[in-house]
């Protein structure tokens, strides 16, 4: 794989819109562990997918911006909560909208998924469902190590760093794999 000399472009997608979202905290911690990068967070405040809206007005600018961010990224991190055993509606809506844009922004894109949930399992079912949802897009979806952060209310410190050593180690290993999948040398370990 080709090695780049510049900083990688890293896109974080949180499946939660809430201001204090643990999934947003998790993508930010992942970006820190990923190492030097031009990091951006996607905005999933998109209209609900509606074929009539698409026919009448075309692809909304906010959707095209997201598709362009995905296409322009060297790697993507997706973290989602689990609602009723599946990813959040806002994440599914974003995937549905992006599938309607021109081109194939996800094709062969290195993608790491993770989840942060209030339950004990940490989103195992939501990750399984998300993997199935990603199949049509043909990304380079990393298969692990799995990052399943459960009982989120006590998993982050005041600086929004993971407090559970096992989760932090798995996240660091996943970000090392993602960086390498994007064709960049491993970064110095973040403290």
C-alpha positions as a Markdown table, in Angstrom:
| # | Residue | x | y | z |
|---|---|---|---|---|
| 1 | Unk | 0.0 | 0.0 | 0.0 |
| 2 | Unk | 1.2 | 3.5 | -0.8 |
| 3 | Unk | 2.6 | 5.5 | 2.1 |
| 4 | Unk | 1.6 | 9.2 | 2.2 |
| 5 | Unk | 3.8 | 12.0 | 3.5 |
| 6 | Unk | 1.1 | 14.5 | 4.5 |
| 7 | Unk | -1.4 | 14.2 | 7.4 |
| 8 | Unk | -4.3 | 11.8 | 6.8 |
| 9 | Unk | -7.8 | 13.1 | 6.6 |
| 10 | Unk | -9.9 | 11.4 | 9.2 |
| 11 | Unk | -13.7 | 11.7 | 9.4 |
| 12 | Unk | -15.6 | 10.9 | 12.5 |
| 13 | Unk | -19.3 | 10.0 | 12.3 |
| 14 | Unk | -21.3 | 9.8 | 15.6 |
| 15 | Unk | -24.6 | 8.1 | 15.4 |
| 16 | Unk | -25.9 | 10.4 | 18.2 |
| 17 | Unk | -27.0 | 14.0 | 17.9 |
| 18 | Unk | -27.0 | 14.7 | 21.7 |
| 19 | Unk | -24.6 | 17.4 | 22.9 |
| 20 | Unk | -23.0 | 15.2 | 25.6 |
| 21 | Unk | -23.1 | 12.0 | 23.4 |
| 22 | Unk | -20.8 | 9.2 | 24.6 |
| 23 | Unk | -20.4 | 8.2 | 21.0 |
| 24 | Unk | -19.1 | 11.6 | 20.1 |
| 25 | Unk | -16.7 | 11.4 | 23.0 |
| 26 | Unk | -15.6 | 8.0 | 21.7 |
| 27 | Unk | -14.9 | 9.2 | 18.1 |
| 28 | Unk | -12.9 | 12.1 | 19.6 |
| 29 | Unk | -10.9 | 9.7 | 21.8 |
| 30 | Unk | -10.4 | 7.5 | 18.7 |
| 31 | Unk | -9.1 | 10.5 | 16.7 |
| 32 | Unk | -6.7 | 11.3 | 19.5 |
| 33 | Unk | -5.4 | 7.7 | 19.5 |
| 34 | Unk | -5.3 | 7.7 | 15.7 |
| 35 | Unk | -2.5 | 10.3 | 15.9 |
| 36 | Unk | -1.8 | 13.3 | 13.7 |
| 37 | Unk | -4.6 | 13.9 | 11.2 |
| 38 | Unk | -6.9 | 16.5 | 9.8 |
| 39 | Unk | -10.0 | 15.4 | 11.8 |
| 40 | Unk | -13.5 | 16.5 | 11.1 |
| 41 | Unk | -16.8 | 15.4 | 12.6 |
| 42 | Unk | -19.8 | 14.8 | 10.3 |
| 43 | Unk | -23.1 | 16.5 | 10.8 |
| 44 | Unk | -26.0 | 14.0 | 10.7 |
| 45 | Unk | -28.7 | 16.7 | 11.1 |
| 46 | Unk | -30.1 | 15.8 | 7.7 |
| 47 | Unk | -33.7 | 15.8 | 6.5 |
| 48 | Unk | -35.4 | 12.4 | 6.7 |
| 49 | Unk | -34.9 | 10.5 | 3.4 |
| 50 | Unk | -37.9 | 11.1 | 1.2 |
| 51 | Unk | -38.0 | 10.1 | -2.5 |
| 52 | Unk | -40.4 | 12.9 | -3.2 |
| 53 | Unk | -38.1 | 15.5 | -1.7 |
| 54 | Unk | -35.2 | 14.0 | -3.7 |
| 55 | Unk | -37.3 | 14.1 | -7.0 |
| 56 | Unk | -38.4 | 17.7 | -6.3 |
| 57 | Unk | -35.2 | 19.3 | -5.0 |
| 58 | Unk | -32.4 | 16.8 | -5.7 |
| 59 | Unk | -29.7 | 15.9 | -3.1 |
| 60 | Unk | -29.8 | 18.3 | -0.1 |
| 61 | Unk | -26.6 | 20.3 | 0.3 |
| 62 | Unk | -26.0 | 18.8 | 3.8 |
| 63 | Unk | -26.2 | 15.3 | 2.3 |
| 64 | Unk | -23.8 | 16.2 | -0.5 |
| 65 | Unk | -21.4 | 17.7 | 2.0 |
| 66 | Unk | -21.4 | 14.4 | 4.0 |
| 67 | Unk | -20.8 | 12.4 | 0.8 |
| 68 | Unk | -17.9 | 14.7 | -0.1 |
| 69 | Unk | -16.4 | 14.4 | 3.4 |
| 70 | Unk | -16.6 | 10.6 | 3.1 |
| 71 | Unk | -15.1 | 10.6 | -0.4 |
| 72 | Unk | -12.3 | 13.0 | 0.7 |
| 73 | Unk | -11.3 | 11.1 | 3.9 |
| 74 | Unk | -8.4 | 8.7 | 4.0 |
| 75 | Unk | -10.2 | 6.9 | 6.8 |
| 76 | Unk | -13.6 | 7.0 | 8.6 |
| 77 | Unk | -14.6 | 6.2 | 12.2 |
| 78 | Unk | -18.2 | 5.4 | 13.0 |
| 79 | Unk | -19.5 | 5.2 | 16.5 |
| 80 | Unk | -23.2 | 4.5 | 17.3 |
| 81 | Unk | -25.4 | 3.9 | 20.2 |
| 82 | Unk | -27.8 | 1.0 | 20.2 |
| 83 | Unk | -31.5 | 1.8 | 19.9 |
| 84 | Unk | -33.8 | -1.2 | 20.0 |
| 85 | Unk | -31.0 | -3.6 | 19.0 |
| 86 | Unk | -29.9 | -1.5 | 16.0 |
| 87 | Unk | -28.0 | 1.6 | 15.1 |
| 88 | Unk | -29.7 | 5.0 | 15.6 |
| 89 | Unk | -32.2 | 6.3 | 13.1 |
| 90 | Unk | -30.0 | 9.3 | 12.3 |
| 91 | Unk | -27.1 | 7.1 | 11.2 |
| 92 | Unk | -29.3 | 4.8 | 9.1 |
| 93 | Unk | -30.9 | 7.9 | 7.5 |
| 94 | Unk | -27.4 | 9.3 | 6.7 |
| 95 | Unk | -26.4 | 6.0 | 5.1 |
| 96 | Unk | -29.6 | 6.0 | 3.1 |
| 97 | Unk | -29.1 | 9.5 | 1.8 |
| 98 | Unk | -25.4 | 9.0 | 0.9 |
| 99 | Unk | -26.4 | 6.0 | -1.1 |
| 100 | Unk | -28.4 | 8.3 | -3.3 |
| 101 | Unk | -25.4 | 10.6 | -4.2 |
| 102 | Unk | -23.3 | 10.2 | -7.3 |
| 103 | Unk | -20.2 | 8.2 | -7.1 |
| 104 | Unk | -19.2 | 5.6 | -4.5 |
| 105 | Unk | -17.8 | 7.5 | -1.6 |
| 106 | Unk | -17.5 | 4.5 | 0.7 |
| 107 | Unk | -15.8 | 2.1 | -1.9 |
| 108 | Unk | -12.6 | 0.6 | -0.4 |
| 109 | Unk | -12.6 | 3.3 | 2.3 |
| 110 | Unk | -10.9 | 2.1 | 5.5 |
| 111 | Unk | -13.7 | 2.2 | 8.1 |
| 112 | Unk | -13.5 | 1.4 | 11.8 |
| 113 | Unk | -16.8 | 1.0 | 13.8 |
| 114 | Unk | -17.3 | 1.1 | 17.5 |
| 115 | Unk | -20.2 | 1.7 | 19.9 |
| 116 | Unk | -20.9 | 3.3 | 23.3 |
| 117 | Unk | -24.1 | 2.3 | 25.1 |
| 118 | Unk | -25.7 | 2.5 | 28.5 |
| 119 | Unk | -26.1 | -1.3 | 28.6 |
| 120 | Unk | -23.7 | -4.0 | 29.6 |
| 121 | Unk | -23.0 | -5.4 | 26.1 |
| 122 | Unk | -21.7 | -2.1 | 24.8 |
| 123 | Unk | -23.5 | -2.3 | 21.5 |
| 124 | Unk | -22.6 | -5.7 | 20.2 |
| 125 | Unk | -25.9 | -6.0 | 18.3 |
| 126 | Unk | -25.8 | -2.5 | 16.9 |
| 127 | Unk | -22.3 | -3.2 | 15.5 |
| 128 | Unk | -23.5 | -6.4 | 13.9 |
| 129 | Unk | -26.4 | -4.6 | 12.3 |
| 130 | Unk | -24.2 | -1.7 | 11.1 |
| 131 | Unk | -21.8 | -4.2 | 9.5 |
| 132 | Unk | -24.7 | -5.5 | 7.5 |
| 133 | Unk | -25.8 | -2.0 | 6.5 |
| 134 | Unk | -22.3 | -1.2 | 5.2 |
| 135 | Unk | -22.1 | -4.3 | 2.9 |
| 136 | Unk | -23.7 | -2.6 | -0.2 |
| 137 | Unk | -21.1 | 0.3 | 0.0 |
| 138 | Unk | -18.1 | -2.0 | -0.2 |
| 139 | Unk | -15.8 | -0.2 | 2.3 |
| 140 | Unk | -12.6 | -1.7 | 3.7 |
| 141 | Unk | -14.4 | -2.4 | 7.0 |
| 142 | Unk | -12.0 | -3.4 | 9.7 |
| 143 | Unk | -13.1 | -6.5 | 11.6 |
| 144 | Unk | -11.5 | -5.7 | 14.9 |
| 145 | Unk | -10.5 | -5.5 | 17.6 |
| 146 | Unk | -14.0 | -4.8 | 18.7 |
| 147 | Unk | -14.6 | -1.7 | 20.7 |
| 148 | Unk | -17.8 | -2.1 | 22.8 |
| 149 | Unk | -18.0 | 0.5 | 25.5 |
| 150 | Unk | -20.9 | -0.4 | 27.9 |
| 151 | Unk | -22.1 | 1.3 | 31.0 |
| 152 | Unk | -21.0 | 4.6 | 29.5 |
| 153 | Unk | -21.8 | 6.9 | 32.4 |
| 154 | Unk | -18.7 | 5.7 | 34.2 |
| 155 | Unk | -16.4 | 5.0 | 31.2 |
| 156 | Unk | -15.0 | 8.5 | 30.6 |
| 157 | Unk | -13.0 | 10.8 | 32.9 |
| 158 | Unk | -13.4 | 14.6 | 33.2 |
| 159 | Unk | -11.1 | 15.0 | 30.1 |
| 160 | Unk | -13.3 | 12.5 | 28.1 |
| 161 | Unk | -10.6 | 9.8 | 28.1 |
| 162 | Unk | -11.6 | 6.2 | 28.5 |
| 163 | Unk | -11.1 | 5.0 | 32.0 |
| 164 | Unk | -11.4 | 1.2 | 31.2 |
| 165 | Unk | -7.9 | -0.1 | 30.3 |
| 166 | Unk | -9.3 | -2.9 | 28.2 |
| 167 | Unk | -11.4 | -0.5 | 26.1 |
| 168 | Unk | -8.6 | 2.0 | 25.8 |
| 169 | Unk | -6.2 | -0.8 | 24.6 |
| 170 | Unk | -8.7 | -2.1 | 22.1 |
| 171 | Unk | -9.4 | 1.4 | 20.8 |
| 172 | Unk | -5.7 | 2.1 | 20.4 |
| 173 | Unk | -5.1 | -1.1 | 18.5 |
| 174 | Unk | -8.1 | -0.4 | 16.2 |
| 175 | Unk | -6.8 | 3.1 | 15.4 |
| 176 | Unk | -3.3 | 1.7 | 14.7 |
| 177 | Unk | -4.9 | -0.8 | 12.2 |
| 178 | Unk | -7.1 | 2.0 | 10.7 |
| 179 | Unk | -4.1 | 4.3 | 10.2 |
| 180 | Unk | -2.2 | 1.5 | 8.5 |
| 181 | Unk | -5.2 | 0.6 | 6.4 |
| 182 | Unk | -5.2 | 4.2 | 5.2 |
| 183 | Unk | -1.6 | 3.9 | 4.1 |
| 184 | Unk | 0.0 | 5.9 | 6.9 |
| 185 | Unk | 2.8 | 4.8 | 9.2 |
| 186 | Unk | 1.8 | 4.1 | 12.8 |
| 187 | Unk | 1.7 | 7.2 | 15.0 |
| 188 | Unk | 3.5 | 7.6 | 18.2 |
| 189 | Unk | 1.4 | 6.2 | 21.0 |
| 190 | Unk | -0.9 | 8.9 | 22.5 |
| 191 | Unk | -0.7 | 9.3 | 26.3 |
